[in-house]
Amino acid sequence: MAALFGLSPLGVEVNAALVAPEAAGSFKAAWPTVAKLAGGKAKNMLNYSSFYGNFGVEDNPDDDSISPLGEVEHAAFLLYWLCKFVFCTQANKVTLEFAHLADYLAQGGRLALGPFLLGHIYRTLHDVVTDGMKPKHGGPLWAFQFWLQAYFPELRTAVRPADTEPL
């Protein structure tokens, strides 16, 4: 995991007991207030596009500068990144399951994400083996595919520069 993905096996172990200190600027502390203000639309705020629209930092149209990033926005970005690109959640939206990880990382904590991602890969592969390959399966299958191609180059497809198909 460290060699292929750069995810360290060192750091605080990720488990159910891991709780980031709920600082005033943490995402987990801000979410109840945001959900209360949104009312019935809070669940829709977790869709990727809505989440990005609500917690993204706006560019200043006057001088092309970017507004300073606050602690909540930093943790929200990390949560978005973890859900969409690392753990590939099933629902195609941000899940609050990883909010404590995002807060911990935003506060400068060092997590052992390598073993945690490996556990998610195993769980995803178990789901695929027991249920068959279905579109509903989320999870980091990308990491398994990357590992297969790294260690078994004969499984890679040959790419010719003249190909017009996107990779």
C-alpha positions as CSV (number, residue, x, y, z in Angstrom):
1,M,0.0,0.0,0.0
2,A,2.8,2.4,0.8
3,A,4.8,1.6,-2.4
4,L,1.8,1.6,-4.8
5,F,-0.4,4.4,-3.4
6,G,1.8,6.3,-1.0
7,L,-0.5,5.5,1.9
8,S,1.5,5.1,5.1
9,P,1.1,2.1,7.3
10,L,2.4,4.3,10.1
11,G,0.4,6.7,12.1
12,V,-2.8,6.4,14.2
13,E,-4.7,3.2,13.5
14,V,-8.0,3.8,11.9
15,N,-10.7,2.1,13.9
16,A,-14.1,2.7,15.4
17,A,-12.6,4.2,18.5
18,L,-10.8,6.9,16.5
19,V,-12.4,10.3,17.3
20,A,-10.9,13.5,16.1
21,P,-11.2,16.3,18.7
22,E,-14.4,18.3,17.8
23,A,-12.7,21.6,17.4
24,A,-14.9,24.6,16.5
25,G,-13.7,24.5,12.9
26,S,-14.2,20.8,12.4
27,F,-16.7,19.5,9.8
28,K,-18.3,17.1,12.2
29,A,-19.1,20.0,14.6
30,A,-20.4,22.2,11.8
31,W,-22.6,19.6,10.1
32,P,-25.5,19.6,12.6
33,T,-25.9,23.3,12.2
34,V,-25.7,23.1,8.4
35,A,-28.2,20.2,8.4
36,K,-30.6,22.1,10.7
37,L,-30.5,25.2,8.4
38,A,-31.1,23.0,5.3
39,G,-34.0,21.2,6.9
40,G,-35.4,18.4,4.7
41,K,-32.8,19.2,2.0
42,A,-29.8,18.1,4.2
43,K,-29.6,14.6,2.6
44,N,-29.5,16.2,-0.9
45,M,-26.6,18.3,0.2
46,L,-24.5,15.1,0.4
47,N,-24.6,14.5,-3.4
48,Y,-21.2,15.2,-4.8
49,S,-22.3,18.2,-6.9
50,S,-24.3,19.7,-4.1
51,F,-21.7,19.1,-1.5
52,Y,-19.0,20.7,-3.7
53,G,-21.3,23.7,-4.3
54,N,-22.1,24.1,-0.6
55,F,-18.6,23.7,0.8
56,G,-16.3,24.7,-2.1
57,V,-14.3,27.9,-1.9
58,E,-15.3,30.6,-4.5
59,D,-12.9,32.4,-6.7
60,N,-13.0,36.2,-6.5
61,P,-14.1,37.4,-9.9
62,D,-12.4,40.8,-9.4
63,D,-8.8,39.8,-9.1
64,D,-8.8,36.1,-9.9
65,S,-7.8,35.3,-6.3
66,I,-9.1,32.4,-4.3
67,S,-10.8,33.0,-1.0
68,P,-8.9,31.7,2.0
69,L,-9.7,28.1,3.0
70,G,-11.3,27.7,6.4
71,E,-11.0,24.7,8.6
72,V,-14.5,23.5,7.7
73,E,-13.9,23.8,4.0
74,H,-10.6,21.9,4.4
75,A,-12.2,19.1,6.2
76,A,-15.1,19.1,3.7
77,F,-12.6,18.8,0.8
78,L,-10.9,15.9,2.5
79,L,-14.2,14.2,3.2
80,Y,-15.2,14.7,-0.5
81,W,-11.9,13.3,-1.6
82,L,-12.0,10.3,0.7
83,C,-15.6,9.4,-0.4
84,K,-15.3,10.0,-4.1
85,F,-11.8,9.0,-5.0
86,V,-10.3,6.8,-2.3
87,F,-13.2,4.6,-0.9
88,C,-15.7,5.1,-3.8
89,T,-18.8,5.0,-1.7
90,Q,-21.8,3.0,-3.0
91,A,-24.3,5.8,-3.0
92,N,-22.2,8.1,-5.1
93,K,-22.4,10.8,-2.5
94,V,-20.5,11.9,0.5
95,T,-21.2,9.7,3.6
96,L,-20.6,11.0,7.1
97,E,-18.9,7.6,7.9
98,F,-15.6,9.2,7.0
99,A,-16.1,12.6,8.6
100,H,-14.0,11.7,11.6
101,L,-11.1,10.8,9.3
102,A,-11.4,14.0,7.4
103,D,-11.5,16.1,10.6
104,Y,-8.4,14.2,11.9
105,L,-6.5,14.8,8.7
106,A,-7.6,18.4,8.5
107,Q,-6.3,19.0,12.0
108,G,-2.8,17.7,10.9
109,G,-3.1,14.2,12.3
110,R,-1.3,11.3,10.7
111,L,-3.4,8.3,9.9
112,A,-2.4,4.8,8.9
113,L,-4.7,4.8,5.8
114,G,-2.8,2.0,4.1
115,P,-4.2,-0.9,6.3
116,F,-7.6,0.8,6.4
117,L,-7.8,1.0,2.5
118,L,-6.6,-2.6,2.3
119,G,-9.5,-3.7,4.6
120,H,-11.9,-1.9,2.3
121,I,-10.5,-3.6,-0.7
122,Y,-10.9,-7.0,1.0
123,R,-14.5,-6.1,2.0
124,T,-15.3,-5.0,-1.6
125,L,-13.8,-8.2,-3.1
126,H,-15.8,-10.3,-0.6
127,D,-19.0,-8.5,-1.8
128,V,-18.1,-9.1,-5.4
129,V,-17.3,-12.8,-4.9
130,T,-20.5,-13.5,-2.8
131,D,-22.9,-11.3,-4.8
132,G,-21.3,-11.3,-8.2
133,M,-20.2,-8.2,-10.0
134,K,-23.0,-5.7,-9.9
135,P,-23.1,-2.0,-10.5
136,K,-24.2,-1.4,-7.0
137,H,-20.8,-2.4,-5.6
138,G,-18.9,0.6,-4.4
139,G,-15.5,0.4,-2.9
140,P,-11.9,0.8,-4.0
141,L,-11.9,-1.6,-6.9
142,W,-9.6,0.8,-8.6
143,A,-6.9,-0.1,-6.1
144,F,-7.3,-3.8,-6.8
145,Q,-7.1,-3.1,-10.5
146,F,-4.0,-1.0,-10.1
147,W,-2.3,-3.8,-8.0
148,L,-3.2,-6.4,-10.6
149,Q,-1.7,-4.4,-13.4
150,A,1.4,-3.5,-11.4
151,Y,2.2,-7.1,-10.4
152,F,0.8,-8.9,-13.5
153,P,1.8,-6.8,-16.6
154,E,0.5,-9.6,-18.9
155,L,-3.0,-8.5,-17.8
156,R,-2.5,-5.0,-19.2
157,T,-4.0,-4.3,-22.5
158,A,-1.6,-3.1,-25.2
159,V,-2.0,0.6,-25.9
160,R,-1.0,1.8,-29.3
161,P,-0.4,5.5,-29.8
162,A,-2.6,5.4,-32.9
163,D,-5.6,4.4,-30.9
164,T,-8.4,6.9,-31.1
165,E,-10.4,5.4,-28.2
166,P,-10.0,7.1,-24.8
167,L,-8.1,5.1,-22.2
